[in-house]
């Protein structure tokens, strides 16, 4: 279940976060749209096709390269959310269904 949140603003694009469950915690604790974070990482790491940016869990992303055999390998691992931010976000999302 997703709870509508209007008081949170994306730190990257400045637009409202419609659903807190779709947000990622920035290193400074502010929240951002998941897609905005993906785009930020794409630009920062200069990710171009056929490479991709993937969320690999616990506040981490990876830049993945697709080989000729169709298998992906991780080129870079990115610890985006600090462990404190990740736990804080997890609690916030856990409370969003109330």
N, C-alpha and C positions, 0 to 999 in steps of 0.2 A: 504494500500500500504506500502510495506517495502522498506526502502532505505538502500542500501548496505553501510556499514561503515567499513573502514579498519584502521582508525587511533586510534580506541579504543581497548585496550587490557584488558582481564579479569584479575582482581586483584587476583583471586583465582588459576587459572590454567595457566595464562600467554599466552593463545592463543588469537588470534584476535576475536573480537565480530563481527560476520558477519552482524547482524542486531541489531541496537540500540534498536529497539522495543522489543527485547527479553531479554534485560538486566535488572538487578536490581542494584540499587545504594547501595554501601557498606556504613556502618556507617561513614567512613572517606571520603566519596564522590566519591571514585573510582567506576568503574562499574564492574559487574561480570555477567557471564552467569546465567540465571535462574536455569538451571540444576546444576551448581556448587554450588549455594546457597542452593538448596534443599539438596544436598549431604553433605554440611558443617553442616546444621542443623541436618540431620540424625545422623551424627557422634557425634556432640556436645550434643545432647539430647538422644543419644543411642536408636534411633528409630529402632525397628525390627518388622517384620511381626507379627501380622496383622495390627499393627499401621502404620500410614502414615503421611507424611508432606504435608500440603495443603496451597496454597496461599489463604488468605481470604480478600485481598484487601487493598488498601492504604498503601502498604509497610509492611503489616503484614502477618505472617505465623502462622499456628497452627499445633500442633501435635495432631492427632486424633486417637481415639481408636474405633474399631468396636465391638459393643456388640453382644451378642448371637442372639439378635433380628434383626441384620443386620443394626441397626442404629449407626451412628457415634456420638461420644461425643468428645468435645475438652478437651484434657488433659493439654495442655500448649498453651498459646498465646505468640507469639514472635513479638515484635515491631522491625523489622529489619531495615527499612529505617527511618531516622529521618524525621520529617515533612518538614524541609527545603530541605533535599535530595530528598524526594518524589516530592515536588513541582518543584524542579530544573530538575529532571528526566522527569516529565510530560511536562515541557516546551520543553526540548530537543527532546522528542519523538514527540511532536506536530509540531516541526519544521522539523522533518525528512522526511515529505512528500513533502517538497518544492523542 
